[in-house]
Amino acid sequence: MPRLKPRISPARAALAGPMKSDLSMFDLIILGSGVAGLAAAQCAQKYGKTVLLVDKGRRLGGRVATRRKDGFVFNHGTQFVTATGTAFASLLGHARRFGCLTDWQVSPNKTVQIGAPTMRDLPQFIAKGLDIHQQTEITSIARHGEAISFFDKDGLVACGHQAIITAPSPQSARLLAAPYPELAATASLASYEPCWTIMLGLENDDGITPMPLRDETAGIQFAALETSRQNHQRVAAEQIRPALTIQASGAWSQQHLETDPQDVIDSLTAIWQDITGHRLGTIVDATAHRWRYAKVSMAAPETAARLSNDQKLALAGDWLGGPRVEQAFDSGQQAFYALKASHETSNAH
Ligand SMILES: Cc1cc2nc3c(=O)[nH]c(=O)nc-3n(C[C@H](O)[C@H](O)[C@H](O)COP(=O)(O)OP(=O)(O)OC[C@H]3O[C@@H](n4cnc5c(N)ncnc54)[C@H](O)[C@@H]3O)c2cc1C
């Protein structure tokens, strides 16, 4: 990953005052390459803005995630997407035309939409043409005159005239507490439930029902055989191996938040076997992933501030709308248009 510029520390940057022109200066910097950040960035690009996305993760997409290991493919975050509004429905329509979205029958009378060939292909589709720096964890944000500066542990990453923050609300609250307390206050109003997810690579999946399993009272929110996803013929060239992804309910995950990952694997495997009555046989590979901020349990109220007092920084993320990808997407677009409107108003005066 190329570094943007040599770094200077937050203290030196503060002493230097307004940013010098030789530093990386963008119209808009977006923290987070999840669906909210990508949606905002696509809008910005459409209007000819210079935009940079920074994200701490190894890969883009945030919680719309796919992990590959030794021929196994696990969709260990979002399981499927649904659209109720026109903006997200239109995006899904485009993705489908480009072969990045397909259907998955999850019960005899329910079909949902999934990324193709994997869930991460959907954010990758939205990300086309964007300038994204992964593995860049922002540790502080500061205001310097007309600019907003982003720092990681090595110093200054880049500066923007405007910014959008899309991290989950507790992380946004921490980053914004000093420079934008009015927005940190908004972030403190939202909350999430966690989700323990286990990924089991199997020797074979004979006899396992292809329909996903849900049993919240037993502790399972969603469990699916990865090979049952209708689109797997597109991955066939990679010969994906039998794999089972099991996601615990919010209540179970909260109760076991600090449990050792191996114990989580053993417990959720046992619960799944008890419910289905199926013995899994040889488990070739087992991994647990804890999503600390998985699904929004309480969204910030619409009346709370989403734009900073100086009109330069906007909030986005599912926690401003609700627990689904569509709400993240909508929030990203709304954040961009709020900044655009404030910029036009200030230019008119
Ligand atoms: C297990 C699970 C199952 C789900 N199932 C579904 C489902 O079936 N259907 C559905 O619609 N939704 C589902 N969701 C919810 C859905 O994934 C989210 O609503 C949506 O992806 C949120 O997008 P976002 O862009 O708001 O946040 P995120 O995807 O979390 O993106 C935020 C990004 O900010 C980055 N970041 C945070 N802090 C920093 C920092 N300091 N510096 C740099 N980068 C930073 C993170 O790395 C992350 O990539 C599920 C979520 C989980 C976890």
The ligand as an SDF file (V2000), in Angstrom:
LIG
                    3D

 53 58  0  0  0  0  0  0  0  0999 V2000
  -22.5180  -10.7580   11.5520 C   0  0  0  0  0  0  0  0  0  0  0  0
  -23.3160   -9.7070   10.8400 C   0  0  0  0  0  0  0  0  0  0  0  0
  -24.4010  -10.0750   10.0620 C   0  0  0  0  0  0  0  0  0  0  0  0
  -25.1370   -9.0960    9.3880 C   0  0  0  0  0  0  0  0  0  0  0  0
  -26.1510   -9.4930    8.5710 N   0  0  0  0  0  0  0  0  0  0  0  0
  -26.7710   -8.5580    7.8100 C   0  0  0  0  0  0  0  0  0  0  0  0
  -27.7090   -8.9520    6.8060 C   0  0  0  0  0  0  0  0  0  0  0  0
  -27.9170  -10.1600    6.5680 O   0  0  0  0  0  0  0  0  0  0  0  0
  -28.3120   -7.9780    6.0830 N   0  0  0  0  0  0  0  0  0  0  0  0
  -28.0290   -6.6330    6.2700 C   0  0  0  0  0  0  0  0  0  0  0  0
  -28.5860   -5.7990    5.5510 O   0  0  0  0  0  0  0  0  0  0  0  0
  -27.1470   -6.2420    7.2060 N   0  0  0  0  0  0  0  0  0  0  0  0
  -26.5010   -7.1620    7.9700 C   0  0  0  0  0  0  0  0  0  0  0  0
  -25.5590   -6.7660    8.8730 N   0  0  0  0  0  0  0  0  0  0  0  0
  -25.3380   -5.3310    9.1080 C   0  0  0  0  0  0  0  0  0  0  0  0
  -24.4820   -4.6930    8.0020 C   0  0  0  0  0  0  0  0  0  0  0  0
  -23.3060   -5.4290    7.8340 O   0  0  0  0  0  0  0  0  0  0  0  0
  -24.1450   -3.2660    8.4010 C   0  0  0  0  0  0  0  0  0  0  0  0
  -25.3200   -2.5510    8.6950 O   0  0  0  0  0  0  0  0  0  0  0  0
  -23.3860   -2.4830    7.3140 C   0  0  0  0  0  0  0  0  0  0  0  0
  -22.4500   -3.2870    6.6450 O   0  0  0  0  0  0  0  0  0  0  0  0
  -22.7230   -1.2850    7.9780 C   0  0  0  0  0  0  0  0  0  0  0  0
  -21.9600   -0.5420    7.0270 O   0  0  0  0  0  0  0  0  0  0  0  0
  -21.1740    0.7620    7.5230 P   0  0  0  0  0  0  0  0  0  0  0  0
  -20.4430    1.2740    6.3590 O   0  0  0  0  0  0  0  0  0  0  0  0
  -22.1090    1.6410    8.2600 O   0  0  0  0  0  0  0  0  0  0  0  0
  -20.1440    0.2260    8.6360 O   0  0  0  0  0  0  0  0  0  0  0  0
  -18.8980   -0.7570    8.4920 P   0  0  0  0  0  0  0  0  0  0  0  0
  -19.1450   -1.7770    7.4510 O   0  0  0  0  0  0  0  0  0  0  0  0
  -18.5920   -1.2310    9.8810 O   0  0  0  0  0  0  0  0  0  0  0  0
  -17.7240    0.1980    7.9720 O   0  0  0  0  0  0  0  0  0  0  0  0
  -17.0340    1.0620    8.8390 C   0  0  0  0  0  0  0  0  0  0  0  0
  -15.5640    0.9980    8.4770 C   0  0  0  0  0  0  0  0  0  0  0  0
  -14.8460    1.9320    9.2910 O   0  0  0  0  0  0  0  0  0  0  0  0
  -13.5630    1.3980    9.5010 C   0  0  0  0  0  0  0  0  0  0  0  0
  -12.9630    2.0470   10.6750 N   0  0  0  0  0  0  0  0  0  0  0  0
  -13.4510    2.0980   11.9400 C   0  0  0  0  0  0  0  0  0  0  0  0
  -12.6230    2.8250   12.7180 N   0  0  0  0  0  0  0  0  0  0  0  0
  -11.5980    3.2280   11.9300 C   0  0  0  0  0  0  0  0  0  0  0  0
  -10.4160    3.9940   12.1510 C   0  0  0  0  0  0  0  0  0  0  0  0
  -10.1180    4.4970   13.3620 N   0  0  0  0  0  0  0  0  0  0  0  0
   -9.5840    4.2190   11.1120 N   0  0  0  0  0  0  0  0  0  0  0  0
   -9.8480    3.7270    9.8710 C   0  0  0  0  0  0  0  0  0  0  0  0
  -10.9560    2.9810    9.6160 N   0  0  0  0  0  0  0  0  0  0  0  0
  -11.8130    2.7410   10.6170 C   0  0  0  0  0  0  0  0  0  0  0  0
  -13.7880   -0.0870    9.7050 C   0  0  0  0  0  0  0  0  0  0  0  0
  -12.6190   -0.8460    9.4240 O   0  0  0  0  0  0  0  0  0  0  0  0
  -14.9300   -0.3720    8.7260 C   0  0  0  0  0  0  0  0  0  0  0  0
  -14.4510   -0.9000    7.4900 O   0  0  0  0  0  0  0  0  0  0  0  0
  -24.7960   -7.7240    9.5370 C   0  0  0  0  0  0  0  0  0  0  0  0
  -23.6820   -7.3750   10.3090 C   0  0  0  0  0  0  0  0  0  0  0  0
  -22.9400   -8.3540   10.9310 C   0  0  0  0  0  0  0  0  0  0  0  0
  -21.7070   -7.9690   11.6810 C   0  0  0  0  0  0  0  0  0  0  0  0
  1  2  1  0
  2  3  1  0
  2 52  2  0
  3  4  2  0
  4  5  1  0
  4 50  1  0
  5  6  2  0
  6  7  1  0
  6 13  1  0
  7  8  2  0
  7  9  1  0
  9 10  1  0
 10 11  2  0
 10 12  1  0
 12 13  2  0
 13 14  1  0
 14 15  1  0
 14 50  1  0
 15 16  1  0
 16 17  1  0
 16 18  1  0
 18 19  1  0
 18 20  1  0
 20 21  1  0
 20 22  1  0
 22 23  1  0
 23 24  1  0
 24 25  2  0
 24 26  1  0
 24 27  1  0
 27 28  1  0
 28 29  2  0
 28 30  1  0
 28 31  1  0
 31 32  1  0
 32 33  1  0
 33 34  1  0
 33 48  1  0
 34 35  1  0
 35 36  1  0
 35 46  1  0
 36 37  1  0
 36 45  1  0
 37 38  2  0
 38 39  1  0
 39 40  1  0
 39 45  2  0
 40 41  1  0
 40 42  2  0
 42 43  1  0
 43 44  2  0
 44 45  1  0
 46 47  1  0
 46 48  1  0
 48 49  1  0
 50 51  2  0
 51 52  1  0
 52 53  1  0
M  END
$$$$
